[in-house]
């Protein structure tokens, strides 16, 4: 065993012992004592001293450090110093052993926690599983319970004392009941009530008390009526408060998308399905006229009778534009009312929702309705038959479809069209003549009944009153103004008007102020009827008043009519579909049933393919077409205004100077414009060519009008990029400035170009001369043709001028005056009278032919002149300046064609394609335009088939949902 404190002690041993004391030393193996290294290698099984020892050696020395060790003897001469070190060593070891207690405590805590957790899991597993019983209470109840403030709801409930106050006095009710029973028994015996009371009182009292008893019975009857009315009002207030709370709860429930509101979803979707059917029918314009046979509520009335206000009360929002006495409803407005969590409105063709609880959204909605009405009215008209479709949703709104029509007028005022009255009558009759339409007849109660126009109109359309509901508005004003309230009773009982109705209602739609809210109007209406003697005296029944009762009655009548008629209408559309499908199979058996929109999309794809083909035209094709068309456009100017004037100078220097000046003027003013015109015309012609080629590839001729219109409109909209003109001018100017012909092929090409041009001009000149002089002797003998006197004079003049040219082949381009006189005298000597102007005109054509013939012969001589041109030899016979001119023109044509081709392919073709797409998009949004361009029985038949199928499918879906709701 090694001594730790000796000098021979191993450093590894010290390291290991110090580890047990909580102190760690990291000593490399190479620095250990040789003996320690050997022991490490021995216990680690490593025979190679160079290899690092295995951890077994460390464990061995660690175990050695835990053996009881004998205290070492102090070396001689140390004087006890070694003994003091030994005592300190044992103190350190004792402290290290004590520190181990914390690990024991920590381990105990961890183990105890794990055991407790395991025990909890075992107990939890022993409990039964209650998850299968969650269906007992729906999920939305728990979600509602989290949202509803129970304390607030508890405070909102009435106290016991308040409920007790609301309950009637049972004793008084018993007495009143016995009193009413006696009255009824007296009526059954045939005696008046008061007389029966007097008879019963006479049996029990003296005759002197009969008059007193009579008055007391009357007082008791009045008290009974007042008490019953007060009790009814108390219950009505309590019911209204509960309905308001129920409305708030319903709003919360409708916001939850859970199985608890499945039935609400069916109701909501039911009216939406029906409204969609009516929207499709409003656009359906076939010969079957089935759109008038589905129920809807038609709101009719005199102008300013309050029909729009009634509709607003039913919709619970001020949604319509208002005016003071002027006509505001200028077209039919179809309003689909349904129940929903939020009070919103939305147009059929728009995705915007108007929040009806916000005043700014209400104002925006009224403004939008007014704009749509004015837009639907054609120029020179006052009203329109075009329907505006609007949907309104909100909590507690009755489900129905109403159509608000323009008010019936008796006189056409200033500013109206002359046929306004007849137009309103025709629109109203068109809606009311539907046998399943419910007519909501609105009558103004504040004016004399004899002034009403609408009642006569309604009685004509529904003489038996089987589908009419009469509504008397402004009852508050009627009660105040009428001297006899019985007149109101006669109106609501149907005894004043000749018309008949299913029901009669009296409503109040406000005090006449446009700023009133719906809630304030409701409160005013309820307060009025609670205090009105019309209701108190029994002239009006409780179920006949308020717009709320009206709304319930109209909704019930609407759905009753729907259930009775919708299946019959579905059968009618089924028969219509069969007839249309049969016609299609007989007339178009191999064609698909494509409606107008689908045909437009097909034509659109074909047109876009044709436009894309423009980008596939090769550059060589573009340049050859451009070069040819450009030369056709400018050749006359080049020959007549540049080449001939310069060549006729007969001088090389003057020729070059004249050519340079005229080319510069031409380039600055005309040439770029002509080039752009040619490029634009070329693009149009290529576009039309591709359209024509596609038209010939078995394409449907039904698209011809559309394609022609798209082509014309696209070309009309296309504007050439004028900024390219300046750069084109510079390019053309540089091309014409160059005079250096570098090789023989270019020289030969220029000569060929010059020959072709001169020959073409010579041919044209010969044709002009033949027309001037008439047929020659050969044509006269073979074709039996003769010259006219003018042609005879021309021929004689030509012969005389030809003799002059033979004598002077180098004659200038113009005749001198003495020469004109000589020719004239010579002709007069042969008996031919000629005008000097005719002589000059004939000379011009003859000299032109003569000059062109000489230029062609000179051109042949210049074929061998490239050698002299290249070495700048001066030879008067071979001055080929005209060849250089034509080379410059030819090179300008090539460069210009290349520049225009780049502009076409890089810019203009893409812009034209963009214009075509814009035109197609505009046409696609314009239904009237599509109707004009895509026409025919085939198109109309496909349109009818599509709509009839859609209507039938919608009706079947609606009927299925209606049966589920039942």
Secondary structure in CASP SS format (residue, H / E / C, confidence):
PFRMAT SS
TARGET T0000
AUTHOR 0000-0000-0000
METHOD secondary structure of the structure
MODEL  1
X C 1.00
X C 1.00
X C 1.00
X C 1.00
X C 1.00
X C 1.00
X C 1.00
X C 1.00
X C 1.00
X C 1.00
X H 1.00
X H 1.00
X H 1.00
X H 1.00
X H 1.00
X H 1.00
X H 1.00
X H 1.00
X H 1.00
X H 1.00
X C 1.00
X C 1.00
X C 1.00
X C 1.00
X C 1.00
X C 1.00
X C 1.00
X C 1.00
X H 1.00
X H 1.00
X H 1.00
X C 1.00
X C 1.00
X H 1.00
X H 1.00
X H 1.00
X H 1.00
X H 1.00
X H 1.00
X H 1.00
X H 1.00
X H 1.00
X H 1.00
X C 1.00
X C 1.00
X C 1.00
X C 1.00
X C 1.00
X C 1.00
X C 1.00
X C 1.00
X C 1.00
X C 1.00
X C 1.00
X H 1.00
X H 1.00
X H 1.00
X H 1.00
X H 1.00
X H 1.00
X H 1.00
X H 1.00
X H 1.00
X H 1.00
X H 1.00
X C 1.00
X C 1.00
X C 1.00
X C 1.00
X C 1.00
X C 1.00
X C 1.00
X C 1.00
X C 1.00
X C 1.00
X C 1.00
X C 1.00
X C 1.00
X C 1.00
X C 1.00
X H 1.00
X H 1.00
X H 1.00
X H 1.00
X H 1.00
X H 1.00
X H 1.00
X H 1.00
X H 1.00
X H 1.00
X H 1.00
X H 1.00
X H 1.00
X H 1.00
X H 1.00
X H 1.00
X H 1.00
X H 1.00
X H 1.00
X H 1.00
X H 1.00
X H 1.00
X H 1.00
X H 1.00
X H 1.00
X H 1.00
X H 1.00
X H 1.00
X H 1.00
X H 1.00
X H 1.00
X H 1.00
X H 1.00
X H 1.00
X H 1.00
X H 1.00
X H 1.00
X H 1.00
X H 1.00
X H 1.00
X H 1.00
X H 1.00
X H 1.00
X H 1.00
X H 1.00
X H 1.00
X C 1.00
X C 1.00
X C 1.00
X C 1.00
X H 1.00
X H 1.00
X H 1.00
X H 1.00
X H 1.00
X H 1.00
X C 1.00
X C 1.00
X H 1.00
X H 1.00
X H 1.00
X H 1.00
X H 1.00
X H 1.00
X H 1.00
X H 1.00
X H 1.00
X C 1.00
X C 1.00
X H 1.00
X H 1.00
X H 1.00
X H 1.00
X H 1.00
X H 1.00
X H 1.00
X C 1.00
X C 1.00
X C 1.00
X H 1.00
X H 1.00
X H 1.00
X H 1.00
X H 1.00
X H 1.00
X H 1.00
X C 1.00
X C 1.00
X C 1.00
X H 1.00
X H 1.00
X H 1.00
X H 1.00
X H 1.00
X H 1.00
X H 1.00
X H 1.00
X H 1.00
X H 1.00
X H 1.00
X H 1.00
X H 1.00
X H 1.00
X H 1.00
X H 1.00
X H 1.00
X H 1.00
X H 1.00
X C 1.00
X C 1.00
X C 1.00
X C 1.00
X H 1.00
X H 1.00
X H 1.00
X H 1.00
X H 1.00
X H 1.00
X H 1.00
X H 1.00
X H 1.00
X H 1.00
X H 1.00
X H 1.00
X C 1.00
X C 1.00
X H 1.00
X H 1.00
X H 1.00
X H 1.00
X H 1.00
X H 1.00
X H 1.00
X H 1.00
X H 1.00
X H 1.00
X H 1.00
X H 1.00
X H 1.00
X H 1.00
X H 1.00
X H 1.00
X H 1.00
X H 1.00
X H 1.00
X H 1.00
X H 1.00
X H 1.00
X H 1.00
X H 1.00
X H 1.00
X H 1.00
X H 1.00
X H 1.00
X H 1.00
X H 1.00
X H 1.00
X H 1.00
X H 1.00
X H 1.00
X H 1.00
X H 1.00
X H 1.00
X H 1.00
X H 1.00
X H 1.00
X H 1.00
X H 1.00
X H 1.00
X H 1.00
X H 1.00
X H 1.00
X H 1.00
X H 1.00
X H 1.00
X C 1.00
X C 1.00
X C 1.00
X H 1.00
X H 1.00
X H 1.00
X H 1.00
X H 1.00
X H 1.00
X H 1.00
X H 1.00
X H 1.00
X H 1.00
X H 1.00
X H 1.00
X H 1.00
X H 1.00
X H 1.00
X H 1.00
X H 1.00
X H 1.00
X H 1.00
X H 1.00
X H 1.00
X H 1.00
X H 1.00
X H 1.00
X H 1.00
X C 1.00
X C 1.00
X C 1.00
X C 1.00
X C 1.00
X C 1.00
X H 1.00
X H 1.00
X H 1.00
X H 1.00
X C 1.00
X C 1.00
X C 1.00
X E 1.00
X E 1.00
X E 1.00
X E 1.00
X E 1.00
X E 1.00
X C 1.00
X C 1.00
X C 1.00
X C 1.00
X H 1.00
X H 1.00
X H 1.00
X H 1.00
X H 1.00
X H 1.00
X H 1.00
X H 1.00
X H 1.00
X C 1.00
X C 1.00
X C 1.00
X C 1.00
X C 1.00
X C 1.00
X C 1.00
X C 1.00
X C 1.00
X C 1.00
X C 1.00
X C 1.00
X C 1.00
X C 1.00
X C 1.00
X E 1.00
X E 1.00
X E 1.00
X E 1.00
X E 1.00
X E 1.00
X E 1.00
X E 1.00
X E 1.00
X C 1.00
X C 1.00
X C 1.00
X C 1.00
X E 1.00
X E 1.00
X E 1.00
X E 1.00
X C 1.00
X C 1.00
X C 1.00
X C 1.00
X C 1.00
X C 1.00
X E 1.00
X E 1.00
X C 1.00
X C 1.00
X C 1.00
X H 1.00
X H 1.00
X H 1.00
X H 1.00
X H 1.00
X H 1.00
X H 1.00
X H 1.00
X H 1.00
X H 1.00
X H 1.00
X H 1.00
X H 1.00
X H 1.00
X H 1.00
X H 1.00
X H 1.00
X H 1.00
X C 1.00
X C 1.00
X C 1.00
X C 1.00
X C 1.00
X C 1.00
X C 1.00
X E 1.00
X E 1.00
X E 1.00
X E 1.00
X E 1.00
X E 1.00
X E 1.00
X E 1.00
X E 1.00
X E 1.00
X E 1.00
X C 1.00
X C 1.00
X C 1.00
X C 1.00
X C 1.00
X E 1.00
X E 1.00
X E 1.00
X E 1.00
X E 1.00
X C 1.00
X C 1.00
X C 1.00
X E 1.00
X C 1.00
X C 1.00
X C 1.00
X C 1.00
X C 1.00
X C 1.00
X C 1.00
X C 1.00
X C 1.00
X C 1.00
X C 1.00
X H 1.00
X H 1.00
X H 1.00
X H 1.00
X H 1.00
X H 1.00
X H 1.00
X H 1.00
X H 1.00
X H 1.00
X H 1.00
X H 1.00
X H 1.00
X C 1.00
X C 1.00
X C 1.00
X C 1.00
X C 1.00
X E 1.00
X E 1.00
X E 1.00
X E 1.00
X E 1.00
X E 1.00
X E 1.00
X C 1.00
X C 1.00
X C 1.00
X C 1.00
X H 1.00
X H 1.00
X H 1.00
X C 1.00
X C 1.00
X H 1.00
X H 1.00
X H 1.00
X H 1.00
X H 1.00
X H 1.00
X H 1.00
X H 1.00
X C 1.00
X C 1.00
X C 1.00
X C 1.00
X C 1.00
X C 1.00
X E 1.00
X E 1.00
X E 1.00
X E 1.00
X E 1.00
X E 1.00
X C 1.00
X H 1.00
X H 1.00
X H 1.00
X H 1.00
X H 1.00
X H 1.00
X H 1.00
X C 1.00
X C 1.00
X C 1.00
X C 1.00
X H 1.00
X H 1.00
X H 1.00
X H 1.00
X H 1.00
X H 1.00
X H 1.00
X C 1.00
X C 1.00
X C 1.00
X C 1.00
X C 1.00
X C 1.00
X C 1.00
X C 1.00
X C 1.00
X C 1.00
X E 1.00
X E 1.00
X E 1.00
X E 1.00
X C 1.00
X C 1.00
X C 1.00
X C 1.00
X C 1.00
X C 1.00
X C 1.00
X C 1.00
X C 1.00
X C 1.00
X C 1.00
X H 1.00
X H 1.00
X H 1.00
X H 1.00
X H 1.00
X H 1.00
X H 1.00
X H 1.00
X H 1.00
X H 1.00
X H 1.00
X H 1.00
X H 1.00
X H 1.00
X C 1.00
X H 1.00
X H 1.00
X H 1.00
X H 1.00
X C 1.00
X C 1.00
X C 1.00
X C 1.00
X C 1.00
X H 1.00
X H 1.00
X H 1.00
X E 1.00
X C 1.00
X H 1.00
X H 1.00
X H 1.00
X H 1.00
X H 1.00
X H 1.00
X H 1.00
X H 1.00
X H 1.00
X H 1.00
X H 1.00
X H 1.00
X H 1.00
X H 1.00
X H 1.00
X H 1.00
X H 1.00
X H 1.00
X H 1.00
X H 1.00
X H 1.00
X H 1.00
X H 1.00
X H 1.00
X H 1.00
X H 1.00
X H 1.00
X H 1.00
X H 1.00
X H 1.00
X H 1.00
X H 1.00
X H 1.00
X H 1.00
X H 1.00
X H 1.00
X H 1.00
X H 1.00
X H 1.00
X H 1.00
X H 1.00
X C 1.00
X C 1.00
X C 1.00
X C 1.00
X C 1.00
X C 1.00
X C 1.00
X C 1.00
X H 1.00
X H 1.00
X H 1.00
X H 1.00
X H 1.00
X H 1.00
X H 1.00
X H 1.00
X H 1.00
X H 1.00
X H 1.00
X H 1.00
X H 1.00
X H 1.00
X H 1.00
X H 1.00
X H 1.00
X H 1.00
X H 1.00
X C 1.00
X C 1.00
X C 1.00
X C 1.00
X H 1.00
X H 1.00
X H 1.00
X H 1.00
X H 1.00
X H 1.00
X H 1.00
X H 1.00
X H 1.00
X H 1.00
X H 1.00
X H 1.00
X H 1.00
X H 1.00
X H 1.00
X H 1.00
X H 1.00
X H 1.00
X H 1.00
X H 1.00
X H 1.00
X H 1.00
X H 1.00
X H 1.00
X H 1.00
X H 1.00
X H 1.00
X H 1.00
X H 1.00
X C 1.00
X C 1.00
X C 1.00
X C 1.00
X H 1.00
X H 1.00
X H 1.00
X H 1.00
X H 1.00
X H 1.00
X H 1.00
X H 1.00
X H 1.00
X H 1.00
X H 1.00
X H 1.00
X H 1.00
X H 1.00
X H 1.00
X H 1.00
X H 1.00
X H 1.00
X H 1.00
X H 1.00
X H 1.00
X H 1.00
X H 1.00
X H 1.00
X H 1.00
X H 1.00
X H 1.00
X H 1.00
X H 1.00
X H 1.00
X H 1.00
X H 1.00
X H 1.00
X H 1.00
X H 1.00
X H 1.00
X H 1.00
X H 1.00
X H 1.00
X H 1.00
X H 1.00
X H 1.00
X H 1.00
X H 1.00
X C 1.00
X C 1.00
X C 1.00
X C 1.00
X C 1.00
X H 1.00
X H 1.00
X H 1.00
X H 1.00
X H 1.00
X H 1.00
X H 1.00
X H 1.00
X H 1.00
X H 1.00
X H 1.00
X H 1.00
X H 1.00
X H 1.00
X H 1.00
X H 1.00
X H 1.00
X C 1.00
X C 1.00
X C 1.00
X C 1.00
X C 1.00
X C 1.00
X H 1.00
X H 1.00
X H 1.00
X H 1.00
X H 1.00
X H 1.00
X H 1.00
X H 1.00
X H 1.00
X H 1.00
X H 1.00
X H 1.00
X H 1.00
X H 1.00
X C 1.00
X C 1.00
X C 1.00
X C 1.00
X C 1.00
X C 1.00
X H 1.00
X H 1.00
X H 1.00
X H 1.00
X H 1.00
X H 1.00
X H 1.00
X H 1.00
X H 1.00
X H 1.00
X H 1.00
X H 1.00
X H 1.00
X H 1.00
X H 1.00
X H 1.00
X H 1.00
X H 1.00
X H 1.00
X H 1.00
X H 1.00
X H 1.00
X H 1.00
X H 1.00
X H 1.00
X H 1.00
X H 1.00
X H 1.00
X H 1.00
X H 1.00
X C 1.00
X C 1.00
X C 1.00
X H 1.00
X H 1.00
X H 1.00
X H 1.00
X H 1.00
X H 1.00
X H 1.00
X C 1.00
X C 1.00
X C 1.00
X C 1.00
X C 1.00
X H 1.00
X H 1.00
X H 1.00
X H 1.00
X H 1.00
X H 1.00
X H 1.00
X H 1.00
X H 1.00
X H 1.00
X H 1.00
X H 1.00
X H 1.00
X H 1.00
X H 1.00
X H 1.00
X H 1.00
X H 1.00
X H 1.00
X C 1.00
X C 1.00
X C 1.00
X C 1.00
X C 1.00
X C 1.00
X C 1.00
X C 1.00
X C 1.00
X H 1.00
X H 1.00
X H 1.00
X H 1.00
X H 1.00
X H 1.00
X H 1.00
X H 1.00
X H 1.00
X H 1.00
X H 1.00
X H 1.00
X H 1.00
X C 1.00
X C 1.00
X C 1.00
X C 1.00
X C 1.00
X C 1.00
X H 1.00
X H 1.00
X H 1.00
X H 1.00
X H 1.00
X H 1.00
X H 1.00
X H 1.00
X H 1.00
X H 1.00
X H 1.00
X H 1.00
X H 1.00
X H 1.00
X H 1.00
X H 1.00
X H 1.00
X H 1.00
X H 1.00
X H 1.00
X H 1.00
X H 1.00
X H 1.00
X H 1.00
X H 1.00
X H 1.00
X H 1.00
X H 1.00
X H 1.00
X C 1.00
X H 1.00
X H 1.00
X H 1.00
X H 1.00
X H 1.00
X H 1.00
X C 1.00
X C 1.00
X C 1.00
X C 1.00
X H 1.00
X H 1.00
X H 1.00
X C 1.00
X C 1.00
X H 1.00
X H 1.00
X H 1.00
X H 1.00
X H 1.00
X H 1.00
X H 1.00
X H 1.00
X H 1.00
X H 1.00
X H 1.00
X H 1.00
X H 1.00
X H 1.00
X H 1.00
X H 1.00
X H 1.00
X H 1.00
X H 1.00
X H 1.00
X H 1.00
X H 1.00
X H 1.00
X H 1.00
X H 1.00
X H 1.00
X H 1.00
X H 1.00
X H 1.00
X H 1.00
X H 1.00
X H 1.00
X H 1.00
X H 1.00
X H 1.00
X H 1.00
X H 1.00
X H 1.00
X H 1.00
X H 1.00
X H 1.00
X H 1.00
X H 1.00
X H 1.00
X H 1.00
X C 1.00
X H 1.00
X H 1.00
X H 1.00
X H 1.00
X H 1.00
X H 1.00
X H 1.00
X C 1.00
X C 1.00
X C 1.00
X H 1.00
X H 1.00
X H 1.00
X H 1.00
X H 1.00
X H 1.00
X H 1.00
X H 1.00
X H 1.00
X H 1.00
X H 1.00
X H 1.00
X H 1.00
X H 1.00
X H 1.00
X H 1.00
X H 1.00
X H 1.00
X H 1.00
X H 1.00
X H 1.00
X H 1.00
X H 1.00
X H 1.00
X H 1.00
X H 1.00
X H 1.00
X H 1.00
X H 1.00
X C 1.00
END
